[in-house]
Amino acid sequence: MKYEINLLKLMIKIAILAMLVVMGIHSFLSGLILVHQSSMNPTLEDGDMLIVNKFIYIISKPQVNDIVILFRDDPTGIATTRLGSTLKDYFKNMFNMEPTVRYVKRIVATEGDIVDIKNGNLYINGELMEEDFTIGKTYSNQGNFPQVIEPGYVFVLGDNREISLDSRRFGQVPIKNIESRVEYKLPSE
């Protein structure tokens, strides 16, 4: 009987350790995000499952064309673009706390770049961007252009340009607000 109790205790310890390792990996290195929006169509669609890298921007800087998961502390009017949950969100949900609002967007400019939008087109540093992965025209959405991207910030847009809520509306994004980079889209059925 004592052997079975010791074995059970060992199994519980191993299960707890495995759970802590998985939670650590999910919280600090990598994770899964379920897309619940259409602002990145056609690149990403509602229901796509993404594998994200949460460690990458600790060792490198964000680059143009990186697709990133970012958050804002007090977003306005974006409930319909909320992305999926992480373990932190599950704990917040368990304790009836407000979940973190996330966006998935593409970085189009980094610090020092000049972003201009005119006649439905995007210009970076005076060069017209030919982007075959976008839908629709790129309008300013009441943003002031041209803009110089400040140090420590990036400018993000959704690939579905006519409906995306992005830097044209909420401004340049601090790099510290980028949670992870999308590494892979899992194949759908």
Phi, psi and omega in degrees: 000320180296324179297316180296321179294316178297321178295318178297317178299318179297317179296321178295317178298317179296318179297318179295317178297316179298318179296318179295321178296314179298316179297322178295315178298314182295324183280326190243338185245307187212163179193176176246137178231135175259125182283130177233050181195173183235013183287349178251011174298143004270356183297311178234141181238160177306126180099350178293141177256128184244142169261126184242152179253112182270351186263338192303321184275003169280328183253352180210168180265152175299145182241155174301139182079358170295136172264124189234157170257125181227163178226159175230144184288324180223069180292153179236134174066032185235021183303330183282350180252015182294135179269181186292184189260153172243179178300322177302318180295322178298317178294320177299320180294320179300326183256021177053039175261156180293127178289159178285134177272128182239156175232151169245124184215168177254132175285125179250345179205147177240180186309135180090342178288154176251120180258131175224141177232121177208144179054035178078014182236153178258131176237131175242123182053039177082357182258129177295127180272121175264103185243106182278359182260006184257161173243134173081175179276157177259101178262161185287340181049045177070013175280158178264122183228152000287160178230140171264129181284126184288155175302135180083010182231163172226164176244126185240147175224153170276155179286336175269077196301328185281342180243353187287135171266113190210202185299339175297332183257313184257004172089182179296147185254127175297138180303328180296342179271001175273118184277322184194168175249137177288125179258327188201141173258121179292140180297140176269169185301000000 
